[in-house]
Amino acid sequence: MLKYKVLANMFKNIKFTNQFTRNNYTQEASLPNKIEKTINKVTLLGRVGADPQKRGTDDHPVVVFSLATHQNYINSNEENTQKTDWHRIVVFKPGLRDTVYNYLQKGQRIHVSGRIMYGELKDESGNSRTTTSIAADDIIFFNSKN
């Protein structure tokens, strides 16, 4: 109680500016619209289908390769069956892009973390087709196939 009285006497003669008043913190201000959080996260573990290729332009280079993943199941004849899915992986990050291009090989087992991207390509005859790619944020190399 004594500490409170001492502090109260110390601050009695001090005038606070508006920045320290409660009203400053409770006033409605024009805040940006709420931006909701979303998640676009893909994790794949599989084998590289072909050696990486450089694509894009000098200003916007990209390295592209395919990755095979599979799932095992028992079919209607009670036989073990394996279904393979192919994924198009694109690498934009400069350091990762160079490492992938220089060291990744067909058949190598890797772990890819990234996000899914959708796009549209036009072929030579002008027909457009939808593409789905995984933009790699991180790639972990496992032992090579050899």
Accessible surface in RSA format (square Angstrom, percent):
REM  Atomic radii and reference values for relative SASA: ProtOr
REM  Chains: A
REM  Algorithm: Lee & Richards
REM  Probe-radius: 1.40
REM  Slices: 20
REM RES _ NUM      All-atoms   Total-Side   Main-Chain    Non-polar    All polar
REM                ABS   REL    ABS   REL    ABS   REL    ABS   REL    ABS   REL
RES MET A   1   171.27  88.7 125.30  82.9  45.98 109.5 106.75  90.8  64.53  85.5
RES LEU A   2   137.14  76.4 131.00  93.7   6.14  15.4 133.25  93.6   3.88  10.5
RES LYS A   3   171.27  83.6 167.62 102.8   3.65   8.7 113.15 101.8  58.12  61.9
RES TYR A   4   151.42  70.7 147.50  83.9   3.92  10.2 104.78  78.7  46.64  57.5
RES LYS A   5   114.09  55.7 111.99  68.7   2.10   5.0  58.65  52.8  55.44  59.1
RES VAL A   6    76.53  50.4  74.05  67.0   2.48   6.0  76.17  66.2   0.36   1.0
RES LEU A   7    88.66  49.4  88.63  63.4   0.03   0.1  88.66  62.3   0.00   0.0
RES ALA A   8    45.99  42.3  30.51  47.1  15.48  35.2  41.08  57.8   4.91  13.0
RES ASN A   9    91.43  63.1  82.80  80.0   8.64  20.8  22.62  54.4  68.81  66.5
RES MET A  10   114.26  59.2  95.64  63.3  18.62  44.3  87.84  74.7  26.42  35.0
RES PHE A  11    96.47  48.3  89.76  55.6   6.72  17.5  90.01  54.6   6.46  18.5
RES LYS A  12   148.51  72.5 116.08  71.2  32.43  77.2  77.59  69.8  70.92  75.5
RES ASN A  13   129.29  89.2  99.23  95.9  30.06  72.4  35.33  85.0  93.95  90.8
RES ILE A  14    90.25  51.4  76.42  56.9  13.83  33.3  80.11  57.7  10.15  27.5
RES LYS A  15   190.74  93.1 164.80 101.1  25.94  61.8 112.50 101.3  78.23  83.3
RES PHE A  16   119.24  59.7  90.65  56.1  28.58  74.4  92.86  56.3  26.38  75.5
RES THR A  17    87.83  62.5  79.87  81.0   7.96  19.0  85.90 115.4   1.94   2.9
RES ASN A  18   122.06  84.2 117.54 113.6   4.52  10.9  30.83  74.2  91.23  88.2
RES GLN A  19   105.17  58.8  97.78  71.5   7.39  17.6  29.09  61.9  76.09  57.7
RES PHE A  20   123.61  61.8  98.61  61.1  25.00  65.1  99.74  60.5  23.87  68.3
RES THR A  21    52.96  37.7  47.72  48.4   5.24  12.5  48.76  65.5   4.20   6.4
RES ARG A  22   190.27  79.9 178.18  90.8  12.09  28.8  68.42  93.5 121.85  73.9
RES ASN A  23    99.59  68.7  98.74  95.4   0.85   2.0  13.33  32.1  86.26  83.4
RES ASN A  24    71.78  49.5  54.56  52.7  17.22  41.5   4.37  10.5  67.41  65.2
RES TYR A  25   161.39  75.3 129.77  73.8  31.62  82.3 101.59  76.3  59.80  73.7
RES THR A  26    82.58  58.7  54.73  55.5  27.85  66.4  49.88  67.0  32.70  49.4
RES GLN A  27   123.89  69.3 101.62  74.3  22.26  53.0  34.66  73.8  89.22  67.7
RES GLU A  28   177.44 101.9 140.69 106.4  36.75  87.5  59.95 116.0 117.49  95.9
RES ALA A  29    72.73  66.9  48.60  75.0  24.13  54.9  56.86  80.1  15.87  42.0
RES SER A  30   120.25 101.6  82.08 109.5  38.17  87.9  59.04 125.7  61.21  85.7
RES LEU A  31   144.37  80.4 120.36  86.1  24.01  60.4 121.09  85.0  23.28  62.7
RES PRO A  32   114.93  83.8  91.28  83.2  23.65  86.0 103.64  85.6  11.29  70.2
RES ASN A  33   134.64  92.9 119.68 115.7  14.96  36.0  32.38  77.9 102.26  98.8
RES LYS A  34   207.20 101.1 173.97 106.7  33.23  79.1 122.75 110.5  84.45  90.0
RES ILE A  35   155.12  88.3 127.66  95.1  27.46  66.2 131.13  94.4  23.99  65.1
RES GLU A  36   143.07  82.1 122.44  92.6  20.62  49.1  53.25 103.0  89.81  73.3
RES LYS A  37   194.44  94.9 163.52 100.3  30.92  73.6 113.59 102.2  80.85  86.1
RES THR A  38   112.71  80.2  79.59  80.7  33.12  78.9  55.42  74.4  57.29  86.6
RES ILE A  39   159.76  90.9 124.43  92.7  35.33  85.1 127.49  91.8  32.27  87.6
RES ASN A  40    73.92  51.0  53.04  51.3  20.88  50.3  31.66  76.2  42.26  40.8
RES LYS A  41   128.83  62.9  99.69  61.2  29.15  69.4  70.68  63.6  58.15  61.9
RES VAL A  42    28.28  18.6  24.23  21.9   4.05   9.8  28.28  24.6   0.00   0.0
RES THR A  43    81.80  58.2  55.56  56.3  26.24  62.5  39.79  53.4  42.00  63.5
RES LEU A  44    24.84  13.8  22.21  15.9   2.62   6.6  24.84  17.4   0.00   0.0
RES LEU A  45    82.25  45.8  63.55  45.5  18.71  47.0  63.55  44.6  18.71  50.3
RES GLY A  46     5.39   6.7   0.00   N/A   5.39   6.7   5.39  14.8   0.00   0.0
RES ARG A  47   110.58  46.4 110.13  56.1   0.45   1.1  44.80  61.2  65.78  39.9
RES VAL A  48     3.99   2.6   0.00   0.0   3.99   9.6   0.00   0.0   3.99  10.8
RES GLY A  49    16.85  20.8   0.00   N/A  16.85  20.8   5.31  14.6  11.55  25.9
RES ALA A  50    46.00  42.3  45.47  70.2   0.52   1.2  46.00  64.8   0.00   0.0
RES ASP A  51    86.42  60.5  78.88  78.5   7.54  17.8  28.66  67.4  57.77  57.6
RES PRO A  52    13.25   9.7   2.53   2.3  10.72  39.0   2.53   2.1  10.72  66.6
RES GLN A  53    89.96  50.3  86.63  63.3   3.34   7.9  30.65  65.2  59.32  45.0
RES LYS A  54   132.94  64.9 108.25  66.4  24.69  58.8  56.44  50.8  76.50  81.5
RES ARG A  55   119.64  50.2 107.31  54.7  12.33  29.4  41.95  57.3  77.69  47.1
RES GLY A  56    59.24  73.1   0.00   N/A  59.24  73.1  21.90  60.1  37.33  83.6
RES THR A  57    85.45  60.8  74.38  75.4  11.07  26.4  82.25 110.5   3.20   4.8
RES ASP A  58   146.73 102.8 118.27 117.7  28.46  67.3  37.93  89.3 108.80 108.5
RES ASP A  59   123.00  86.2  96.82  96.4  26.17  61.9  20.93  49.3 102.07 101.8
RES HIS A  60   141.79  77.5 133.36  92.7   8.44  21.6  92.10  94.9  49.69  57.8
RES PRO A  61    47.22  34.4  44.28  40.4   2.94  10.7  44.28  36.6   2.94  18.2
RES VAL A  62    17.72  11.7  17.10  15.5   0.62   1.5  17.10  14.9   0.62   1.7
RES VAL A  63     0.55   0.4   0.55   0.5   0.00   0.0   0.55   0.5   0.00   0.0
RES VAL A  64    14.03   9.2  12.55  11.4   1.48   3.6  12.55  10.9   1.48   4.0
RES PHE A  65     7.58   3.8   0.00   0.0   7.58  19.7   7.46   4.5   0.12   0.3
RES SER A  66    33.69  28.5  32.04  42.8   1.64   3.8  26.17  55.7   7.51  10.5
RES LEU A  67     0.00   0.0   0.00   0.0   0.00   0.0   0.00   0.0   0.00   0.0
RES ALA A  68    18.23  16.8  14.87  22.9   3.37   7.7  14.94  21.0   3.29   8.7
RES THR A  69    22.85  16.3  20.93  21.2   1.92   4.6  16.93  22.7   5.92   9.0
RES HIS A  70   102.19  55.9  74.51  51.8  27.69  70.8  44.61  46.0  57.58  67.0
RES GLN A  71   101.99  57.0  97.75  71.4   4.24  10.1  28.66  61.0  73.33  55.6
RES ASN A  72   106.72  73.6  77.79  75.2  28.94  69.7  29.28  70.5  77.44  74.9
RES TYR A  73    95.30  44.5  84.60  48.1  10.70  27.8  64.52  48.5  30.77  37.9
RES ILE A  74   116.90  66.5  90.95  67.8  25.95  62.5  90.95  65.5  25.95  70.4
RES ASN A  75    42.94  29.6  33.61  32.5   9.33  22.5  20.27  48.8  22.68  21.9
RES SER A  76   115.93  98.0  73.33  97.9  42.59  98.1  60.34 128.5  55.59  77.9
RES ASN A  77   109.84  75.7  85.39  82.5  24.45  58.9  18.68  44.9  91.16  88.1
RES GLU A  78   149.95  86.1 124.91  94.5  25.04  59.6  38.55  74.6 111.40  91.0
RES GLU A  79    97.08  55.7  92.25  69.8   4.83  11.5  35.07  67.8  62.01  50.6
RES ASN A  80   136.86  94.4 105.31 101.8  31.56  76.0  32.06  77.2 104.81 101.3
RES THR A  81    41.80  29.7  34.26  34.7   7.54  18.0  38.49  51.7   3.31   5.0
RES GLN A  82   103.63  57.9  76.76  56.1  26.87  64.0  19.89  42.3  83.74  63.5
RES LYS A  83    99.75  48.7  95.47  58.6   4.28  10.2  77.87  70.1  21.87  23.3
RES THR A  84    61.54  43.8  40.20  40.8  21.34  50.9  21.58  29.0  39.97  60.4
RES ASP A  85    52.01  36.4  48.80  48.6   3.21   7.6  13.45  31.7  38.56  38.5
RES TRP A  86   153.93  61.8 122.42  59.3  31.51  74.0 103.88  55.4  50.05  81.2
RES HIS A  87    43.27  23.6  37.49  26.1   5.78  14.8  29.63  30.5  13.65  15.9
RES ARG A  88    88.94  37.3  81.57  41.6   7.37  17.5  36.80  50.3  52.13  31.6
RES ILE A  89     0.00   0.0   0.00   0.0   0.00   0.0   0.00   0.0   0.00   0.0
RES VAL A  90     5.91   3.9   5.91   5.4   0.00   0.0   5.91   5.1   0.00   0.0
RES VAL A  91     0.00   0.0   0.00   0.0   0.00   0.0   0.00   0.0   0.00   0.0
RES PHE A  92    91.58  45.8  84.80  52.5   6.78  17.7  84.87  51.5   6.72  19.2
RES LYS A  93   100.01  48.8  97.29  59.7   2.72   6.5  64.25  57.8  35.75  38.1
RES PRO A  94    88.59  64.6  88.52  80.7   0.08   0.3  88.59  73.1   0.00   0.0
RES GLY A  95    51.79  63.9   0.00   N/A  51.79  63.9  42.64 117.0   9.15  20.5
RES LEU A  96    31.51  17.5  22.66  16.2   8.84  22.2  26.55  18.6   4.96  13.3
RES ARG A  97    35.75  15.0  35.75  18.2   0.00   0.0   3.47   4.7  32.28  19.6
RES ASP A  98    70.85  49.6  69.39  69.1   1.46   3.5  21.78  51.2  49.08  48.9
RES THR A  99    55.80  39.7  53.95  54.7   1.85   4.4  30.30  40.7  25.50  38.5
RES VAL A 100     0.00   0.0   0.00   0.0   0.00   0.0   0.00   0.0   0.00   0.0
RES TYR A 101    88.40  41.3  74.29  42.3  14.11  36.7  30.86  23.2  57.54  70.9
RES ASN A 102    99.41  68.6  67.25  65.0  32.16  77.4  15.32  36.9  84.08  81.3
RES TYR A 103   147.63  68.9 135.84  77.3  11.79  30.7  92.57  69.6  55.06  67.9
RES LEU A 104     7.09   3.9   0.00   0.0   7.09  17.8   0.00   0.0   7.09  19.1
RES GLN A 105    90.68  50.7  90.68  66.3   0.00   0.0  24.72  52.6  65.96  50.0
RES LYS A 106   125.71  61.3 117.19  71.9   8.52  20.3  60.33  54.3  65.38  69.6
RES GLY A 107     9.72  12.0   0.00   N/A   9.72  12.0   9.72  26.7   0.00   0.0
RES GLN A 108    11.95   6.7  11.95   8.7   0.00   0.0   0.33   0.7  11.62   8.8
RES ARG A 109    92.22  38.7  92.22  47.0   0.00   0.0  17.56  24.0  74.66  45.3
RES ILE A 110     0.00   0.0   0.00   0.0   0.00   0.0   0.00   0.0   0.00   0.0
RES HIS A 111    45.16  24.7  45.16  31.4   0.00   0.0  31.19  32.1  13.97  16.3
RES VAL A 112     0.15   0.1   0.10   0.1   0.05   0.1   0.10   0.1   0.05   0.1
RES SER A 113    17.93  15.1  17.93  23.9   0.00   0.0   5.36  11.4  12.56  17.6
RES GLY A 114     0.37   0.5   0.00   N/A   0.37   0.5   0.00   0.0   0.37   0.8
RES ARG A 115    95.88  40.3  95.88  48.9   0.00   0.0  26.42  36.1  69.47  42.1
RES ILE A 116    54.83  31.2  49.58  36.9   5.25  12.7  49.58  35.7   5.25  14.2
RES MET A 117    68.96  35.7  63.76  42.2   5.20  12.4  65.22  55.4   3.74   5.0
RES TYR A 118   151.07  70.5 119.44  68.0  31.63  82.3  90.69  68.2  60.37  74.4
RES GLY A 119    34.47  42.5   0.00   N/A  34.47  42.5  31.18  85.6   3.30   7.4
RES GLU A 120   119.00  68.3  88.87  67.2  30.13  71.7  23.48  45.4  95.52  78.0
RES LEU A 121    84.44  47.0  82.62  59.1   1.82   4.6  84.34  59.2   0.10   0.3
RES LYS A 122   151.52  73.9 119.54  73.3  31.99  76.2  64.83  58.4  86.69  92.3
RES ASP A 123    66.95  46.9  49.62  49.4  17.34  41.0  31.39  73.9  35.57  35.5
RES GLU A 124   182.50 104.8 140.47 106.3  42.03 100.1  79.79 154.3 102.71  83.9
RES SER A 125    88.50  74.8  49.94  66.7  38.56  88.8  55.69 118.6  32.81  46.0
RES GLY A 126    47.23  58.2   0.00   N/A  47.23  58.2  28.46  78.1  18.77  42.0
RES ASN A 127    95.77  66.0  89.73  86.7   6.04  14.5  24.55  59.1  71.22  68.8
RES SER A 128    60.33  51.0  32.12  42.9  28.20  65.0   2.55   5.4  57.78  80.9
RES ARG A 129   152.52  64.0 145.97  74.4   6.55  15.6  61.29  83.8  91.23  55.3
RES THR A 130   102.01  72.6  78.26  79.3  23.75  56.6  47.48  63.8  54.53  82.4
RES THR A 131    19.40  13.8  14.86  15.1   4.53  10.8   9.97  13.4   9.42  14.2
RES THR A 132    67.95  48.3  51.99  52.7  15.96  38.0  33.56  45.1  34.39  52.0
RES SER A 133     7.28   6.2   6.35   8.5   0.93   2.1   4.13   8.8   3.16   4.4
RES ILE A 134    10.59   6.0  10.59   7.9   0.00   0.0  10.59   7.6   0.00   0.0
RES ALA A 135     1.07   1.0   1.07   1.6   0.00   0.0   1.07   1.5   0.00   0.0
RES ALA A 136     4.08   3.8   0.00   0.0   4.08   9.3   0.00   0.0   4.08  10.8
RES ASP A 137    51.61  36.2  43.94  43.7   7.67  18.1  15.68  36.9  35.92  35.8
RES ASP A 138    72.49  50.8  71.84  71.5   0.65   1.5  19.12  45.0  53.38  53.2
RES ILE A 139    11.62   6.6   0.00   0.0  11.62  28.0   0.09   0.1  11.53  31.3
RES ILE A 140    84.54  48.1  81.49  60.7   3.05   7.3  84.54  60.9   0.00   0.0
RES PHE A 141    62.98  31.5  39.56  24.5  23.42  60.9  39.56  24.0  23.42  67.0
RES PHE A 142    88.79  44.4  79.14  49.0   9.66  25.1  85.22  51.7   3.58  10.2
RES ASN A 143   137.51  94.8 123.03 118.9  14.48  34.9  33.36  80.3 104.15 100.7
RES SER A 144    48.95  41.4  33.94  45.3  15.01  34.6  14.51  30.9  34.44  48.2
RES LYS A 145   140.32  68.5 110.63  67.9  29.69  70.7  67.82  61.0  72.50  77.2
RES ASN A 146   158.82 109.5  96.91  93.6  61.92 149.1  61.35 147.6  97.48  94.2
END  Absolute sums over single chains surface
CHAIN  1 A    12270.2      10127.4       2142.8       6548.6       5721.5
END  Absolute sums over all chains
TOTAL         12270.2      10127.4       2142.8       6548.6       5721.5
